[in-house]
Amino acid sequence: MEQVTRRSFVTMAGMPAALAAQSAQPRPANSKVVLALIGAGGRGTTLATNLAQVENAEFKYVCEVNDQKGAAIIKKLEEIRGLKPQRVVDMRRVFDDKDVDGVVVATPEHWHALSTVWACQAGKDVYVEKCPTISIWEGRKLIEAAAKYKRVVQVGYENRSGPYAATARDYIKSGKLGKIRLVKVYNLLPGGGAFKEEPTGPVPPGVDWDLFQGPAPERPFSQTRLQRSWGKYWDYGGGELSDDASHQLDLARMALGDPPHPKSVYCTGGRYAYNDNRETPDMQVITYDYGDYVMTCECGTNQPYMKKFPNEVRTGTKWPYWPQSSCRIEIYGSERLMFLGRHGCGWQVFETDGKIVDQDKGYFPDKWHQPNFVDCIRSRKSPNADIAITHYSASLVHLGNTSYRVGKRHLEFDGTTERFKDPAANALLKPAYRKQYRIPEEV
Ligand SMILES: NC(=O)c1ccc[n+]([C@@H]2O[C@H](COP(=O)([O-])OP(=O)(O)OC[C@H]3O[C@@H](n4cnc5c(N)ncnc54)[C@H](O)[C@@H]3O)[C@@H](O)[C@H]2O)c1
């Protein structure tokens, strides 16, 4: 494991805004862009593969805290571009390198906000996976950091880059659905079975457990936390809601013209399906009050008759069978009903008797979303899933989970101050970070 150098700490103390802004000038369309991957798990591997195929985009680093991960993507990147990225363990090594233009953060979610703040302070642009934060306060800090250091912060809500998402938004804006009264967001997954927690024990060789935990509370090592099951612990993420459901919540917000925060939230649910020791619920039903319409989100993981959109729906001309589609959104207007699907599946508008009056078929949007990040590094334009907009989508996750965690209570929320009336809910606005991994109040 490499040591954290003194220089790293100097950088982390905060680069003056003016210095970071020097590199915020537009540059030619095909100019070289140097990237680093942080977190080489499943999603990081896909992102790096896609980005390395954008003209003149290359990876100088792959940063990973687990020696068992990363070899495959390093090999693949070398095959694609003929350059072998350096393997590093501590992301601060990447931020110290002035050659790096942008970083791709695909760690577990507890690291997303801090790594994005550090990257902005070091003058790097950021592609940060969803959910970009684990609390509402973090989202505000990311907006402030991106603005202060003039950084591109693209969130991995790729549906925003699908042309069909834009046509859905324009269709609703045109008034053809009538007045919107109800929006139903679904995330009813077939289910992955019970969660088996491995016993705690010594940290195995090749794993930097301190860096994995980062800002999260200190816990004994367990493989369950290290591997993809981290999402079942509140320390590292927001359960199913911050996983798949957050994509549908974000797409629904985009289709509705990106409304700001709702006035109140109520979440009920529990661990009904699995008698295991996950912390996060396996069923949640949430109601968001937007004043002149209501949005609901039904999020569960044990509905074997439901199905995520299959490949031929994501990439072809086939339409889904909507009632059993896990990741759909239903938008009820005073005149018509729209079904909208994630994963590029498209949208259809229905009148009475099942008559389809309008539709637009989509395509899986990764092929636009990652190149959009590189384009924005060069052009300095705002990215399609700018943190300034998508913070409000991530907040729907945090609002729902906050209501659940304070005892399934209805919570009023002041969108201007981003605070609840309820003190117990306010206590969950910001995580208690470990000392050496704190996001400062002033980023
Ligand atoms: N946009 C999408 O469609 C999509 C799809 C899948 C996953 N995701 C998101 O991508 C993120 C990663 O998910 P995943 O499925 O790849 O998880 P994963 O557990 O497979 O990968 C995360 C990796 O990050 C590494 N890591 C942890 N802390 C680190 C640190 N400080 N520095 C460097 N590496 C570190 C872990 O060792 C692990 O290899 C999650 O936020 C997830 O929600 C998004």
The ligand as an SDF file (V2000), in Angstrom:
LIG
                    3D

 44 48  0  0  0  0  0  0  0  0999 V2000
  -25.6070    4.1220  -13.2650 N   0  0  0  0  0  0  0  0  0  0  0  0
  -25.8330    2.8380  -13.2040 C   0  0  0  0  0  0  0  0  0  0  0  0
  -26.5830    2.3300  -13.9890 O   0  0  0  0  0  0  0  0  0  0  0  0
  -25.1660    2.0060  -12.1390 C   0  0  0  0  0  0  0  0  0  0  0  0
  -25.1240    0.6140  -12.2580 C   0  0  0  0  0  0  0  0  0  0  0  0
  -24.4890   -0.1080  -11.2420 C   0  0  0  0  0  0  0  0  0  0  0  0
  -23.9170    0.5390  -10.1640 C   0  0  0  0  0  0  0  0  0  0  0  0
  -24.0020    1.8970  -10.0750 N   0  0  0  0  0  0  0  0  0  0  0  0
  -23.3850    2.6290   -8.9420 C   0  0  0  0  0  0  0  0  0  0  0  0
  -21.9860    2.5490   -9.0680 O   0  0  0  0  0  0  0  0  0  0  0  0
  -21.3720    2.5050   -7.7720 C   0  0  0  0  0  0  0  0  0  0  0  0
  -20.4910    1.2580   -7.6750 C   0  0  0  0  0  0  0  0  0  0  0  0
  -21.3150    0.1220   -7.7970 O   0  0  0  0  0  0  0  0  0  0  0  0
  -20.7010   -1.3180   -8.1240 P   0  0  0  0  0  0  0  0  0  0  0  0
  -21.8430   -2.1910   -8.4270 O   0  0  0  0  0  0  0  0  0  0  0  0
  -19.6140   -1.1870   -9.1260 O   0  0  0  0  0  0  0  0  0  0  0  0
  -20.1070   -1.6910   -6.6790 O   0  0  0  0  0  0  0  0  0  0  0  0
  -18.8350   -2.6130   -6.3520 P   0  0  0  0  0  0  0  0  0  0  0  0
  -18.8780   -2.9100   -4.9060 O   0  0  0  0  0  0  0  0  0  0  0  0
  -18.7830   -3.7280   -7.3460 O   0  0  0  0  0  0  0  0  0  0  0  0
  -17.6050   -1.6410   -6.6800 O   0  0  0  0  0  0  0  0  0  0  0  0
  -17.1570   -0.5920   -5.8410 C   0  0  0  0  0  0  0  0  0  0  0  0
  -15.6510   -0.6740   -5.8020 C   0  0  0  0  0  0  0  0  0  0  0  0
  -15.1270    0.4800   -5.1290 O   0  0  0  0  0  0  0  0  0  0  0  0
  -13.9950    0.0430   -4.3750 C   0  0  0  0  0  0  0  0  0  0  0  0
  -13.6970    1.0560   -3.3680 N   0  0  0  0  0  0  0  0  0  0  0  0
  -14.2580    1.2480   -2.1440 C   0  0  0  0  0  0  0  0  0  0  0  0
  -13.7200    2.3100   -1.5350 N   0  0  0  0  0  0  0  0  0  0  0  0
  -12.7710    2.8000   -2.3730 C   0  0  0  0  0  0  0  0  0  0  0  0
  -11.8510    3.8870   -2.2980 C   0  0  0  0  0  0  0  0  0  0  0  0
  -11.8110    4.6850   -1.2380 N   0  0  0  0  0  0  0  0  0  0  0  0
  -11.0170    4.0960   -3.3440 N   0  0  0  0  0  0  0  0  0  0  0  0
  -11.0420    3.2720   -4.4300 C   0  0  0  0  0  0  0  0  0  0  0  0
  -11.8840    2.2270   -4.5630 N   0  0  0  0  0  0  0  0  0  0  0  0
  -12.7520    2.0000   -3.5470 C   0  0  0  0  0  0  0  0  0  0  0  0
  -14.4260   -1.2990   -3.8140 C   0  0  0  0  0  0  0  0  0  0  0  0
  -13.3520   -2.0670   -3.3650 O   0  0  0  0  0  0  0  0  0  0  0  0
  -15.1460   -1.8950   -5.0270 C   0  0  0  0  0  0  0  0  0  0  0  0
  -14.2710   -2.6440   -5.8540 O   0  0  0  0  0  0  0  0  0  0  0  0
  -22.5170    2.5080   -6.7760 C   0  0  0  0  0  0  0  0  0  0  0  0
  -22.7420    3.7970   -6.3100 O   0  0  0  0  0  0  0  0  0  0  0  0
  -23.7130    2.0320   -7.5760 C   0  0  0  0  0  0  0  0  0  0  0  0
  -24.9430    2.5410   -7.0960 O   0  0  0  0  0  0  0  0  0  0  0  0
  -24.5950    2.6290  -11.0410 C   0  0  0  0  0  0  0  0  0  0  0  0
  1  2  1  0
  2  3  2  0
  2  4  1  0
  4  5  1  0
  4 44  2  0
  5  6  2  0
  6  7  1  0
  7  8  2  0
  8  9  1  0
  8 44  1  0
  9 10  1  0
  9 42  1  0
 10 11  1  0
 11 12  1  0
 11 40  1  0
 12 13  1  0
 13 14  1  0
 14 15  2  0
 14 16  1  0
 14 17  1  0
 17 18  1  0
 18 19  2  0
 18 20  1  0
 18 21  1  0
 21 22  1  0
 22 23  1  0
 23 24  1  0
 23 38  1  0
 24 25  1  0
 25 26  1  0
 25 36  1  0
 26 27  1  0
 26 35  1  0
 27 28  2  0
 28 29  1  0
 29 30  1  0
 29 35  2  0
 30 31  1  0
 30 32  2  0
 32 33  1  0
 33 34  2  0
 34 35  1  0
 36 37  1  0
 36 38  1  0
 38 39  1  0
 40 41  1  0
 40 42  1  0
 42 43  1  0
M  CHG  2   8   1  16  -1
M  END
$$$$
